[in-house]
């Protein structure tokens, strides 16, 4: 698939239209407008608490400045992301950061002022004019018990920009300082290796190259294992110290407090998901059988697990991709599908791969007040691009309905719910593709992709979340220090809960314990697992109840925004994360996929 050198070489219809964010102004005009409007917040930082009328005016103006901020930040970030080396946008972004930093320093700590006036907020909170703000205000009031002294909070705010970031150091090491070398193939030829090229090399037909790729990739991280272990320990220890200082029960309690997630739910997730190990072992057993039948080679789990069992030619143009996704999502109804057509027609999507464009794909955040919920992707013409478009449209449609049905302060759906709509869209795509195809190998490929997605999102992310949970606990109890050996041992012990086979401890096989970027995101990955399970639940409801359920899904889930706590939003669509039946629905669906995978594989590879 063609990779363009310059943005100007790409047809306009395949670029997203960011100029409409300016509304016939310049970006410098918007900077000036922002600076002028922010003067009110500087002048009113104390007086807005004089009476409820002044506070209501402050809330209203906060919403207005929020829309302007969304326009500016999305114009800059999206332009930069498709031209990473564009000096004009880099300079504009720097100007914007300096401007906001200057204003924030003039305003100071809003949380300190809020808590100084908390008695007034408590007196006003039941006023009907504050009804849509009540949840957010209640959250802030509940946080008061964990607030530190005013001077300490002010210091923390000012120190934030100067404090070292363990995540940044981790990124520096893993992105720029790991030397993967050049793995050799069976002919002695060297191959360039990087995180971006690893999967391609691990899919190679050359068994020597696959083995050397695996070894080189792990060796690169192992050379820095002690630095990476120390960084991770310091990251977790810093959070543990803050949690203890603020008076939370523990680190996980602090990190899940605002989502109202309790320990019972987490323990249930860990226990239930670990029980999938027998089904996964069954899938792995047949992968081995299919592999050895196809390639007539002994299967080596470490080196051969990424190799494709079937090769299905699936090449798509952008227009074909758009049509497939459109057809797959038609069951969602008139408004949903008309908005997708609008996204196609009005340039919400930046499709093409360009030199110096950011890798991967995303649907933007901070969307309120923006007519277009932009998507950036890197189209490569294969099935993964079709999956990406369906996935990102799930996010954008979630933003569309959420923004449409809520005020700005309740529109941004929480991260806890963020992946559900996108994964549901993927399942609808797979459903459509399986119904359209009569090719057994293509169906096998799709089902394999679905199984791998479930394992990667539900099983692996839960395993990692369980490890994070245990790591926080061990650090808090003083049972573990910043050494690689002790962290690797904990990771190994956690893995045993999720494995049928009990392997002997080999510390060099546990390097993943210190190399996952998400471990720096503050106990985040369990949300991916829940997102996949909820999406599976929604898909099963659709298959049994039809399009009637999809109307409920749009009204009660996509349109809910952040006006309720996540568990309440899910309850409104019939989801109870503590109910055994919820897990059983998701797990039975996974088991059905594995059974179909085995059934198709037996026919294709002629094994019993």
C-alpha positions in Angstrom: 0.0 0.0 0.0 1.3 3.4 -1.0 2.9 5.6 1.7 2.9 9.3 0.8 5.9 11.5 1.2 4.0 14.7 1.9 0.5 15.6 3.1 -0.1 17.8 0.0 0.2 14.6 -2.2 -2.9 13.1 -0.6 -6.3 13.6 -2.2 -8.3 16.1 -0.1 -11.2 13.6 0.2 -8.9 11.3 2.2 -7.8 14.0 4.6 -9.8 15.2 7.6 -11.0 18.8 7.4 -9.5 20.7 10.4 -9.9 24.2 9.0 -13.6 24.2 9.9 -12.4 24.3 13.6 -11.2 27.8 13.0 -14.6 29.0 11.8 -13.0 31.4 9.3 -10.6 32.8 11.9 -6.9 32.1 12.3 -5.5 30.0 15.1 -3.8 33.2 16.5 -7.3 34.8 16.6 -8.4 31.9 18.8 -5.4 32.2 21.1 -6.3 35.9 21.6 -10.0 35.1 22.1 -9.0 32.5 24.7 -6.7 34.8 26.5 -9.4 37.5 26.7 -12.1 35.2 27.9 -9.8 33.7 30.5 -9.4 37.1 32.2 -12.8 36.6 33.7 -11.6 33.4 35.4 -8.6 35.3 36.8 -10.7 38.1 38.0 -13.5 35.9 39.5 -11.3 33.2 41.1 -12.4 34.3 44.5 -15.7 36.3 43.9 -17.5 33.4 42.1 -18.1 31.9 45.5 -19.8 35.1 46.8 -23.3 33.8 46.0 -25.0 31.1 43.9 -25.7 33.5 41.0 -22.0 34.2 40.6 -21.2 30.5 40.8 -23.7 29.7 38.2 -22.2 32.3 35.9 -18.8 30.8 36.5 -20.1 27.3 35.5 -21.7 28.7 32.4 -18.6 30.5 31.3 -16.5 27.3 32.0 -18.6 25.5 29.5 -18.1 28.2 26.9 -14.4 28.2 27.3 -14.4 24.4 27.2 -15.7 24.5 23.7 -13.1 27.0 22.6 -10.3 25.0 24.2 -11.6 21.9 22.4 -11.4 23.7 19.1 -7.8 24.9 19.7 -6.4 21.7 21.1 -7.9 19.5 18.4 -6.7 21.8 15.6 -3.1 21.7 17.0 -2.9 18.1 18.0 -4.4 16.7 14.9 -2.3 18.8 12.6 0.8 17.8 14.5 -0.1 14.1 14.5 -0.3 13.9 10.7 2.9 16.0 10.2 5.1 15.4 13.2 8.0 17.4 11.8 5.9 20.4 10.8 7.8 23.3 12.6 4.8 25.7 12.2 2.4 23.5 14.2 5.2 22.6 16.7 5.8 26.3 17.4 2.0 27.0 17.6 1.6 24.2 20.1 4.5 25.6 22.2 2.8 29.0 22.2 -0.4 27.4 23.3 1.3 25.5 26.1 3.0 28.7 27.3 -0.2 30.6 27.2 -2.2 28.1 29.2 0.6 27.6 31.7 0.8 31.4 32.3 -2.9 31.7 32.8 -3.0 28.6 35.1 -0.3 30.1 37.2 -2.4 33.3 37.6 -5.5 31.3 38.6 -3.7 29.0 41.0 -5.2 25.9 42.6 -9.0 25.8 42.0 -9.4 22.8 44.2 -7.9 24.7 47.2 -10.5 27.5 46.7 -13.3 25.0 46.2 -12.6 23.3 49.5 -12.2 26.7 51.2 -15.8 27.3 50.2 -17.1 23.7 50.6 -19.8 24.7 53.1 -21.3 27.1 50.5 -21.3 24.3 47.9 -23.0 22.0 50.3 -25.7 24.6 50.9 -26.2 25.2 47.2 -26.0 21.7 45.9 -29.7 20.9 45.9 -30.7 24.1 44.1 -32.5 23.0 40.9 -30.2 25.1 38.8 -27.3 22.9 39.8 -29.1 19.6 39.1 -26.9 18.6 36.1 -23.8 19.5 38.1 -24.8 17.6 41.2 -22.9 14.4 40.5 -19.6 16.2 39.7 -20.0 18.5 42.8 -20.8 15.5 45.0 -17.6 13.7 43.7 -15.6 16.8 44.6 -17.1 17.0 48.1 -16.4 13.3 48.7 -12.8 13.8 47.7 -12.5 16.4 50.5 -11.7 13.7 53.0 -8.5 13.0 51.1 -7.4 16.6 50.6 -4.1 17.8 52.1 -3.3 21.1 53.6 -3.9 24.1 51.3 -0.2 25.0 51.1 0.7 21.4 50.3 -1.9 21.2 47.5 -0.7 24.4 46.1 2.9 23.2 46.2 1.9 19.9 44.5 0.3 21.9 41.7 3.3 24.1 41.2 5.8 21.3 41.5 3.9 19.1 38.9 5.8 20.6 35.9 9.2 20.2 37.5 8.7 16.7 38.9 10.4 13.8 37.1 8.2 11.5 35.1 9.0 7.8 35.4 6.8 7.2 32.4 8.9 9.6 30.3 12.1 7.9 31.3 10.5 4.5 30.6 9.5 5.8 27.1 12.9 7.2 26.5 14.6 3.8 27.3 12.1 1.6 25.4 11.7 3.9 22.4 15.2 5.1 21.8 17.8 3.1 23.8 17.0 -0.5 23.3 19.3 -2.1 20.7 17.5 -5.1 19.1 20.4 -5.9 16.8 19.9 -7.7 13.5 18.5 -11.2 13.8 19.9 -13.7 11.3 17.7 -16.0 9.1 18.7 -19.5 8.0 20.8 -18.1 5.1 22.8 -15.9 7.4 21.1 -12.7 6.2 20.6 -9.9 8.7 17.1 -8.4 9.3 16.3 -5.0 10.9 14.3 -5.4 14.1 12.2 -2.9 15.9 8.9 -3.0 17.9 7.1 -2.1 14.6 8.8 -4.9 12.7 8.7 -7.6 15.3 5.3 -9.2 14.4 6.2 -9.2 10.7 9.4 -11.1 11.5 7.7 -13.5 13.9 5.3 -14.4 11.1 8.1 -15.3 8.7 8.3 -18.7 7.2 12.0 -18.9 8.2 12.1 -20.8 11.5 15.7 -19.5 12.3 14.6 -15.9 11.8 11.6 -16.4 14.1 13.8 -17.8 16.9 16.5 -15.2 16.6 13.9 -12.4 16.4 12.4 -13.6 19.7 15.8 -13.9 21.4 17.1 -10.5 20.1 13.9 -8.8 21.2 14.0 -10.1 24.7 17.7 -9.6 25.1 17.4 -5.9 24.3 15.0 -5.4 27.3 17.0 -7.8 29.5 20.1 -5.5 29.2 18.0 -2.8 30.9 16.1 -5.0 33.3 17.4 -3.4 36.5 16.7 0.1 35.3 13.3 -0.8 34.1 12.5 -2.6 37.4 13.6 0.3 39.4 11.5 2.7 37.4 8.4 0.6 37.8 9.0 0.3 41.5 9.4 4.0 41.9 6.2 4.7 39.8 4.2 2.3 42.0 5.9 3.4 45.3 5.1 7.1 44.5 1.4 6.3 44.0 1.4 4.1 47.2 3.0 7.0 49.2 0.4 9.5 47.9 -2.5 7.1 48.7 -1.2 6.6 52.2 -0.5 10.3 52.8 -4.0 11.2 51.6 -5.7 8.6 53.8 -7.0 6.1 51.2 -7.1 2.4 52.2 -4.5 1.6 49.6 -3.3 2.5 46.1 -5.9 0.6 44.2 -8.6 2.3 46.4 -7.3 5.7 45.4 -7.0 4.8 41.7 -10.6 3.3 41.5 -12.3 5.7 43.9 -13.9 8.0 41.3 -15.3 5.1 39.3 -16.8 3.6 42.4 -15.2 0.3 41.8 -14.8 -1.9 44.9 -12.4 -4.7 45.8 -15.2 -7.3 45.5 -15.7 -6.5 41.8 -11.9 -6.7 41.1 -11.5 -10.0 42.9 -14.5 -11.4 41.1 -12.9 -10.3 37.8 -9.6 -12.0 38.6 -11.2 -15.2 39.8 -13.7 -15.6 36.9 -11.2 -14.7 34.1 -8.5 -17.0 35.5 -11.0 -19.9 35.1 -10.8 -19.4 31.3 -7.3 -21.0 31.3 -8.7 -24.4 30.5 -10.6 -23.2 27.4 -7.5 -21.3 26.3 -5.4 -24.4 26.8 -7.8 -26.3 24.6 -7.5 -23.6 21.9 -3.6 -23.8 22.2 -3.7 -27.6 22.0 -5.5 -27.4 18.6 -3.3 -24.5 17.4 -0.4 -26.9 17.9 -2.1 -29.7 16.1 -3.1 -27.5 13.1 0.4 -26.0 13.0 2.2 -29.4 12.8 -0.3 -30.7 10.3 0.2 -27.7 8.0 3.9 -27.1 8.3 5.1 -30.6 9.1 7.3 -29.1 11.8 7.4 -29.5 15.5 5.6 -26.6 17.2 7.8 -24.3 19.4 5.5 -22.1 21.5 7.9 -19.3 22.0 8.9 -19.0 18.4 6.0 -20.2 16.3 2.8 -18.8 18.0 2.5 -15.8 15.8 2.8 -17.6 12.5 -0.3 -17.5 10.3 -2.0 -20.9 9.8 -4.0 -19.7 6.8 -3.2 -17.1 4.2 -6.3 -15.4 2.9 -5.9 -12.7 0.3 -7.9 -9.8 1.5 -7.1 -6.5 -0.1 -9.5 -3.5 0.0 -9.7 0.0 -1.4 -10.7 2.8 0.9 -14.1 2.9 -0.8 -14.6 -0.9 -0.3 -13.5 -0.6 3.3 -16.0 2.2 3.9 -18.9 0.3 2.3 -18.2 -2.9 4.3 -18.2 -1.0 7.6 -21.3 0.9 6.6 -23.2 -2.3 5.8 -22.0 -4.0 9.0 -23.2 -1.2 11.2 -26.6 -0.7 9.4 -28.5 -2.5 12.2 -27.8 0.4 14.5 -30.5 2.3 12.8 -31.2 5.5 10.8 -29.5 8.2 12.9 -26.4 6.1 13.5 -25.9 5.2 9.9 -26.7 8.7 8.6 -24.0 10.1 10.9 -21.5 7.6 9.6 -22.3 8.7 6.1 -21.8 12.2 7.2 -18.4 11.3 8.6 -17.5 9.9 5.2 -18.9 12.8 3.2 -17.7 15.7 5.4 -14.1 14.6 6.0 -14.1 13.4 9.6 -11.4 10.8 8.7 -7.7 11.1 7.8 -7.0 7.8 6.1 -3.6 7.7 4.4 -0.2 6.7 5.6 2.3 9.6 5.3 6.0 9.9 6.2 6.2 11.6 9.6 2.6 10.9 10.4 1.9 9.4 13.8 1.5 5.6 13.8 -1.7 3.7 14.7 -5.2 5.1 14.9 -7.4 7.1 17.2 -10.8 8.9 17.5 -10.3 12.3 19.2 -11.2 13.3 22.7 -12.4 16.7 23.8 -15.1 16.6 21.2 -17.9 18.7 22.8 -18.9 21.6 20.6 -17.2 20.1 17.5 -19.4 19.1 14.7 -16.8 16.5 13.5 -15.6 13.7 15.8 -12.3 13.2 13.9 -10.6 9.9 13.3 -6.9 9.4 12.3 -5.7 6.1 10.9 -3.0 4.6 8.7 -4.8 2.7 5.9 -2.8 -0.3 4.6 -5.4 -2.1 2.5 -5.8 -5.2 4.5 -8.5 -6.5 6.9 -6.9 -4.8 9.9 -7.7 -1.4 8.3 -11.4 -2.4 8.0 -11.3 -3.5 11.7 -9.6 -0.2 12.6 -12.3 2.0 10.9 -15.1 0.1 12.5 -13.4 0.4 15.9 -12.7 4.1 15.7 -16.2 4.9 14.4 -17.4 3.2 17.6 -15.6 5.8 19.6 -16.7 8.7 17.4 -20.3 7.6 17.5 -20.1 7.3 21.2 -18.9 10.9 21.3 -21.6 12.0 18.9 -24.5 10.6 20.9 -22.9 11.6 24.3 -22.3 15.2 23.2 -25.8 15.5 21.6 -27.6 14.4 24.8 -25.6 16.0 27.5 -24.2 19.4 28.6 -20.5 19.8 28.3 -19.8 19.0 32.0 -21.6 15.6 31.6 -20.6 14.7 28.0 -17.2 13.1 28.3 -17.9 9.4 29.0 -15.5 7.9 31.5 -12.5 5.9 30.5 -14.1 2.9 32.3 -16.7 2.8 29.5 -14.6 4.0 26.6 -13.7 0.8 24.8 -17.1 -0.8 24.9 -18.7 0.9 21.8 -15.6 0.4 19.7 -15.3 -3.4 20.5 -19.0 -3.8 19.9 -18.5 -2.3 16.5 -15.8 -4.8 15.8 -18.1 -7.7 16.8 -20.8 -6.3 14.4 -18.2 -6.2 11.6 -17.1 -9.8 12.3 -20.7 -10.9 12.3 -21.3 -9.3 8.9 -18.1 -10.7 7.4 -18.9 -14.3 8.6 -22.4 -14.1 7.2 -21.2 -12.8 3.9 -18.4 -15.3 3.3 -18.6 -19.0 2.3 -14.8 -19.4 2.3 -13.8 -21.7 5.2 -10.3 -20.3 5.4 -11.6 -16.8 5.6 -14.0 -17.7 8.3 -11.2 -19.5 10.2 -9.1 -16.4 9.9 -11.9 -14.1 11.3 -12.7 -16.5 14.2 -9.0 -16.8 15.0 -8.8 -13.0 15.1 -11.8 -12.8 17.4 -10.4 -15.5 19.7 -7.0 -13.7 19.8 -8.7 -10.4 20.5 -10.6 -11.9 23.4 -7.5 -13.5 24.9 -5.5 -10.3 24.5 -8.1 -8.0 25.8 -9.9 -10.0 28.5 -7.4 -12.7 29.6 -4.1 -10.9 29.3 -5.3 -7.5 30.5 -6.9 -9.1 33.6 -3.7 -11.1 34.3 -1.7 -7.8 34.1 -4.3 -6.0 36.3 -4.0 -8.8 38.9 -0.2 -8.4 38.8 -0.5 -4.6 39.2 -2.8 -5.2 42.2 -0.4 -7.6 43.8 2.6 -5.3 43.1 0.9 -2.4 44.8 0.1 -4.6 47.8 3.6 -6.0 48.1 5.1 -2.5 47.9 2.7 -1.1 50.5 3.5 -4.0 52.9 7.2 -3.7 52.4 7.5 -7.2 51.0 9.2 -6.2 47.7 12.1 -3.9 46.8 13.2 -2.3 43.5 15.1 -5.3 42.2 14.3 -7.0 38.9 14.6 -10.5 40.6 11.9 -9.8 43.2 9.5 -8.1 40.7 10.0 -11.0 38.1 9.2 -13.6 40.8 6.0 -11.8 41.7 5.0 -11.7 38.0 5.8 -15.4 37.7 3.7 -16.2 40.7 0.8 -14.2 39.3 1.0 -16.0 36.0 0.6 -19.4 37.7 -3.0 -18.4 38.6 -3.7 -18.1 34.9 -1.9 -21.1 33.5 -2.8 -24.8 33.3 0.8 -25.9 33.0 3.2 -25.0 35.9 6.5 -23.9 34.4 9.7 -23.6 36.5 10.7 -20.0 37.4 13.1 -18.5 35.0 13.7 -14.8 35.7 14.7 -14.0 32.1 11.4 -15.2 30.8 9.5 -12.6 33.0 10.8 -9.5 31.3 7.2 -8.5 30.5 6.9 -7.6 34.2 8.7 -4.4 33.5 8.1 -3.6 29.9 4.4 -2.9 29.5 3.7 0.9 29.0 0.2 0.6 30.5 1.7 -0.2 33.9 2.5 3.6 34.1 -1.2 4.6 33.5 -2.4 4.1 37.0 -4.2 0.8 37.3 -5.9 1.1 34.0 -5.8 -2.3 32.1 -8.6 -4.0 33.9 -11.0 -1.6 32.1 -10.1 -3.1 28.8 -11.1 -6.5 30.0 -14.4 -5.3 31.3 -15.0 -3.4 28.1 -14.6 -6.5 26.0 -16.9 -8.5 28.3 -19.6 -5.9 28.2 -19.3 -5.6 24.4 -19.7 -9.4 24.2 -22.8 -9.1 26.4 -24.2 -6.4 24.2 -23.5 -8.5 21.0 -25.3 -11.5 22.5 -28.3 -9.4 23.5 -28.4 -8.1 19.9 -28.3 -11.6 18.5 -31.2 -12.7 20.8 -33.3 -9.5 20.9 -32.5 -8.0 17.5 -32.6 -4.2 16.7 -34.9 -3.5 19.7 -31.9 -3.9 21.9 -29.8 -1.6 19.7 -32.2 1.2 20.3 -31.9 0.7 24.1 -28.1 0.6 23.6 -28.0 4.0 21.9 -30.5 5.6 24.3 -29.1 4.2 27.6 -25.5 3.7 26.9 -24.1 5.8 24.0 -26.2 8.8 25.0 -25.4 8.5 28.8 -22.1 10.4 28.7 -20.9 10.9 32.3 -24.1 11.8 34.0 -24.1 8.6 36.0 -21.4 6.5 37.6 -20.1 3.8 35.2 -21.8 0.9 37.1 -25.1 2.8 37.0 -24.8 3.4 33.3 -24.2 -0.3 32.7 -27.1 -1.3 35.0 -29.4 0.8 32.9 -28.6 -1.5 30.0 -29.0 -4.6 32.0 -25.3 -5.2 33.0 -24.4 -6.2 36.5 -20.6 -6.8 36.8 -21.1 -8.7 40.0 -23.6 -11.2 38.6 -22.3 -14.6 37.6 -24.6 -14.6 34.6 -22.8 -11.6 33.1 -19.5 -13.6 33.0 -21.3 -16.7 31.8 -22.7 -14.9 28.8 -19.3 -13.6 27.8 -17.5 -16.9 28.5 -20.0 -19.1 26.7 -19.6 -16.9 23.6 -15.8 -17.3 23.8 -16.2 -21.1 24.2 -18.5 -21.2 21.1 -15.8 -19.4 19.1 -13.2 -21.9 20.2 -15.4 -24.8 19.3 -16.1 -23.3 15.9 -12.4 -22.6 15.4 -11.6 -26.3 16.2 -14.4 -27.5 13.9 -13.2 -25.5 10.9 -9.5 -26.2 11.6 -10.1 -30.0 11.6 -11.7 -29.7 8.2 -9.0 -27.4 6.8 -6.0 -29.2 8.2 -7.5 -32.7 8.1 -6.8 -33.6 11.8 -8.8 -35.3 14.4 
